[in-house]
Amino acid sequence: MIAMTSVTRDSLGAFMVEGFAALGLSPEDARIFADALIFSELRFHPGHGQGVRRLRRYHERISEGLVDVAAPFEIVKQSPALALVDAHNGIGTVAAAKAMRIAIDKARDCGIGQVVVRNSTHYGSSAVHACQAVEAGCIGVSFTNAGPEMAPWGGREGAVGTNPWGIAAPTGLGFPVVLDIALTTAGKGMMQWHAREGRPMPRDWALTPEGHETDDPQAAMAGALLGIGTYKGYGLAFMTDVLTGVIGGGGYGLTPYADQARLDVSHTLTAIDIGWFMPLEAFRRRMDDFAQMVKSRALRPGFDEILLPGEQEARRAARKSAHGVPLDDAVLADLQALGEELGLSSRIEVVGPYTDRAL
């Protein structure tokens, strides 16, 4: 099993904010980026590769001049309900958060707002940006394209990205319902996790370079990923490129990540104002009623309960916030070393070894 250590949420957050500021981000942008990575760290399994471990990667990319921390956020064109933004190779997470703010403002005026961002970079978890809209009383929808890691149905080479979706809506249950999915069955982060634990992976995750299904994560790392639901996942990923890069005038298909100095990623952020349709509290009551309908259905053998989209992640975030955020020991050591390199005054406070395997 991979050794892990629990740390306090607040100290980790302060460390990340100071770390991004040391990399040259403005105070506002450092806070946006740090909050997004803490959000992901709380909600997701460490094997997904999201979260605070990305501080090191961004240090490298910024130091090498591959991403511009001072890039302008340019509104190229807009109407009452729509906007087109050029991120100019800036921090994708920050650009997407600012774009969703615009979408929310437009939704308040028009009932719906949509912003397409081009010339951007990796934007992290789709749920981050979808949940941003929920906090404003909207339904949030967030799409991005990515590097061509998924094989088209029938092919063995990557042609479209994992192209994740985030869709979030408020409830009265104490947490929003959130669909946050990549359109591949799994990502290479989870393959690396299985490889480190010496475990085989499911055979529907990826192909070898020769196009064969495999349960060997090492053999799959050089091959292409497989879409969810076979040809359906490929079709959804293809159309996500249409809704982001193609219509936005940005990269799509083989273009994103082809040039490390200009990742050419595109995002689409949408906010739907619930208040245009009905009072927010009425919507919450209807969502709670819907949730009860779903959760009251008879269980399959081997299952203890029916979960709503995002419910498991909400429980995970609450548990980590209360008892400590588990970090892979290798990630924690690297963050601490990076803190020394950057001369950070913030320190990550250790709670103790992590022994509960419910990640």
N, C-alpha and C positions, 0 to 999 in steps of 0.2 A: 504494500500500500504506500502511496505517496505521502511523505511526512508533511504535516501542516501545522501552522501556529495561528491562534486567534489573536486579533489585535482590536483595539477600540475603534469604533466607527469615527468618532469625532477627531481623534488624532490622525487617522488615515486621511480624512477629508482635509484637515489643515495642512498636512504634508503635501498633498496633491496640489492644493491651491498655490502654496509657496513654490512648489516645484515648477508649475507651469509659468508662474510669474518670472522665475529665474531663467526660464527658456525664452523670455521676451514677450510673452503674451500680456496684453493689457489686463488690469485688475478685473474688469468685467469679463473678458474672454477667459481668463484663468479660472474664474469662478464657474462660468458656464461649462467649461471642459471638465473641471474637477467634479462638479456635481453629476455630470453625465456618466463619468467613469465609476463613481461611487454607486450610483443607481444600478449600473450593470453589475458591479461586484456584489451587491447585495442580492440581486434577483437571480443571477445565473450560476450554473455549474462552472467551476474553474476551468474545466476542459473546453468550454466554449471559446476561450481565448479573449473574451471581452474584459473590461475592467482595468484596474490600476497598473497591471503589468505593461500597459502601453506607454507609460511615462518614459521608459527606456527607449522604446522605438521612436517616439517623437523627439527625444533628445538627439538621437542619431540623425533623423531626417532633417530637423531644423539646423543642426550643426553642419550638415552637408549641403544646406541650401536647397533641399528638395521640396520644402513647403514654406510658404511665406506667412509668418506670424502677423505681419502688418498689412496683409493683402486687403485692398478695398472691398467692401461689400456693396457691389454696384447693382442698383435696380435699373435694368436695361429698358424695361417697358412695363407699364401696368395699366389696368382698368379698375373699375370699382371692385371686381371680384377676383381678378387674376394679376399675377406678377411674374416676370422673368428676371432672375437674378444671376449675375456672374460673380462667382466666388474668387476668381483670379488666383487659383491654386492655394487658397488659404486653408485653415483648419476646417475640415468638413463638418465636424460636430458643432462647431460654433456657427458656421454658415447656416446649417439646417435649423438650429435653434432660433436664429434671427429670422429666418424665412418663415418658420411656424408662427412667430409673433405677428408677422405681417398677415399671414393667413387668418389668424384669429381676429385681428382688427377688421379685416375685410368681411369675415363671417358676421361680425356684429352689425355691419352696415348692410350686407347683402343676403345674409342667411348662410352663405358658403363662401369660403376663400380658398384659393389654391395658388401655390407658388412653386415654380419649377426653378431649380438651381443647376447651373452648368459650371464646368471648369472647377470642380470641387475635388475633395479628397475623401478618404474613409470617414464615415460619419457615425460609426459605432452602432449601438443598438437602435433598431427602429422604434422600440417601445419608449425610449427616452423622449422622442419627439412627439409620438402619438399621445403620451400621457401629459405632455405640456399643454395640449389642447383641452384635455379633461379638466385640468386645474382652472381653466377659464370657462367651464360650463359648456364645452363643445365635445363632439365626437372627433377624435383625431385619427387621421390616416397618413401613414408615412411609408414611402417607397424609396429605394435607392437601387442603382445598378452597381456592378462590381466587376472585378477581373474575371475573365472567361474560364472558370474552373469546372462548370457543369457541361457534360457531354450532351449534345442534342440527342433526342431519342433515335437510336439506330447508329449513332456515331461513337467514336472512342476518344476523340479529342475535345477539349473544352471549347465552347463557342459562346456561352452566356454565363452570367455570374450566378452566385448564390442568391442575389437580388432580393434581399429580405423585405418583408412586410411588417408593419406595425399598425394595428387598429385597436383603439381604446375608447371605452365609453364609461361614463359614471354609473354608479349604483348607490343604493343605500346600505350596502353590506359591509362597509368599512374598507373596501378596496375596489378599484375599477376592474371591469373585465378587460383583459388585454390579450389580443392575439399577436404574438411576436415570433415570427417564423422565418427561417431561411427557406428557400424553395428547393434546396438540396436536402436529402435525407439526414445528412450530418455534414459537419465541416472538418477541415483537416486538424483543427485544434483537438477535437474529440478523438481523432485517429492517433494523434501524438499522445494523448492521455492514455488510451488503451495500450499503445506501444510501451510506454513507461511502466505500466502496471503488468505488462507481459500477458495481456488478455487478447483473444481474438475479437474482431469487430463483426457486426452483422454483415452479411454478404450483399445487402442492398445499398451500402453506403457509397461504394466507389469501384472503379475499374483499374486493372493494371494497365500499363501503357499499351499492351497488346490488345486490350479491350475485353479482358475476362473479369468476371466478378470474382471477388476474393474476400476472405475473412482475415487476411494478413495486413495489419495497418502499415507495416513498413513497405510492403509491395505496392500498396495503394497510394502512398504519398506522392509517387511520381506520375500517377494516372489522373483521370478525370473523375469528378464527383457525379453521382446519380441524382436525378430529381425525385422529389416526393411524388408518389403515385405514378411512377414510371413516366409515360409520355405527358401526363397532366402537369407535372412539375416543370418539365421543359417548356410546355406551352405557356404556363404562367410566367416563367422567367423571361421568355421571349417577349411577351406582351408588357412586362415591366420595363424592359429596355425601350419599348415604344413609348410608354408613358413617362419616361424620364429623359434619357439621352436623345432619342430620335426627335421627339417633339421639342425638346429644349435647345436643340442645336449643339448638344454636347456629345460626349463619347458614348458608344454602344457596342455590343458584341465583343469583338476582339480588341477594341481600342482602349477601354479602361485598364489601367495598370501596365500598358505596353511600354510606356516611358515613365520610369520612376521619378523623373524630374517634373512630370506633369501627368498626374494620374487620370485626369479627365473623367471623373466620376460625376454622375448627375443624380439629383434627388427630386422627388415631388412631395410636397407637404400640403395636406388639405385639412381644413377645420370646418365642421358643420355646426352651426349654432342651433342647439337644441331648443332654445327659447323662441326661435322662429316658428317651430311646430307646436310647442306646448310649454307650460311652465316646467322648469327644471325638476322641481319636486315631483310633479306628475310623471315625468319620464323616469325618475328614480324608482317610484312605486311600481311602474310597469316593468322595469328591469328586474326588480326584486321578485315580482310575480313570475316573470319568465324564468328566473333562476330557480325558483321553487318548483316550477313545473318540471324542469330538467332534472334537478337533484332528487326528485321524488320517484323517479323511474326505478324499476326493478334492476338489481345488480347482476352482472355476469359473475360466474364462479371465479373466485380468486380476487375479487375486488371488494374493498371495504366501503367505498363511497364514490360518488360522481363529483368530479371537480369541474369548476367553470374555467374558461380560458383565463390564465393569469393567476388563478387562485393558489396554485402551488408556489409560484414565484412570490406572491404576496406573503405567504407564510414563511418562506425562506428569508425574505427581507426582514420581517419582524423578528425572526429568531436570531439572525445575525446582528441586528441593531441592538437587541437586548443582551446577547451573550458573547458578542465578539465576532468579528469578520474573519473567517478562516482563509489564510493565504498559504499557498504552496511555499514551503521553506525556501526553495530556490528563488522564488519571486520576491519574498520578503528580504532575503539577503541582498538581492540585486537592488531593490529599492533603497535599502539602508546604505549600500555602497554609493548609489547615485546621489543620495542626499549629501554624503560627504564630498563627493566630487563637485556638487553645485554649491556647497557651503550653506546648506539650509539650516535654519535654527530649529525648525519643527522636528519632532521626533515621533516615530510610530510607537505607541504604547502597546506592549505585549500583555495579553491576558494570561496566556499559557498554552500548552500543547493542545491541539484540536484532536479529540478522540471520537466524537460523534460522526459516523460516516454518512449521515443524512445531508449530503451536499445539495 
